[in-house]
Amino acid sequence: MMVFKYIFWIFYRIWFYVLVAVPIIILLPVLFISILKESWYPYFYKLARIWARFILIGMGFHTQVSLAEKPKRKASYMFIANHTSMADIMLMLVVSKNPFVFVGKKELAKIPLFGFFYKRTCILVDRSSEKSRKAVFLRAQRRLKQGLSICIFPEGGVPDEHVILDDFKDGAFRLAINHQIPIVPLVFLDNKKRFPFTFFSGGPGKMRVIGLPLIPTAGLHVSDTKALNKDTRRLLLDTLIAN
């Protein structure tokens, strides 16, 4: 029986990369045109949402989204969520109709085809470089002024499989305070079970998302960053434990 499971997992992983690549290849000319100007990013974002939904459906993932508050259209936010799976990116795109820009690790830019668009549309950060981390704030500021939102997975990476929720980095909270934008805290309940980074694991099923009440930052100062970080992490952790 285990032999069949391992065979399934091997083909399931290969199938994921096929689903990632096929719509990019089909939409390549349109995608390329949509990234020629930063002002055209909302059009690219719409295509990215179609790409993400195609992958989730193709993998047999059924999304169930429950939002305590719905973000207003044409408003800027800081979207955050726990990070446990490669599918987190796709799920975040499906959840938010508000165009946002990912802040993500530069290593993903090395992925063939996907990486080409990733490095031209996302804000890349080298977490080992202080200069790179500072540059993120300048690029994020420019994107926010264009009316976009920002998305950061504040754990700063994927934690050990046995860790429910790793410590949060301060970057997302400092950015939100600096720009006085609300935080949209999202909890991905099933991604670790559905498609974890452990190769021989995962499978089709529900992907539940709980959107917690928006967290305002109006009136907060940089000195409040640590407290905001701690309080937000506690909200996500409590939700993960309760569900």
PyMOL commands that set and color helices and strands:
alter all, ss='L'
color gray80, all
select helices_A, chain A and resi 2-26+28-34+38-58+87-95+106-110+114-121+130-145+171-178+191-194+222-242
alter helices_A, ss='H'
color red, helices_A
select strands_A, chain A and resi 61-67+78-81+100-105+123-125+149-152+183-188+205-211
alter strands_A, ss='S'
color yellow, strands_A
deselect
rebuild
show_as cartoon
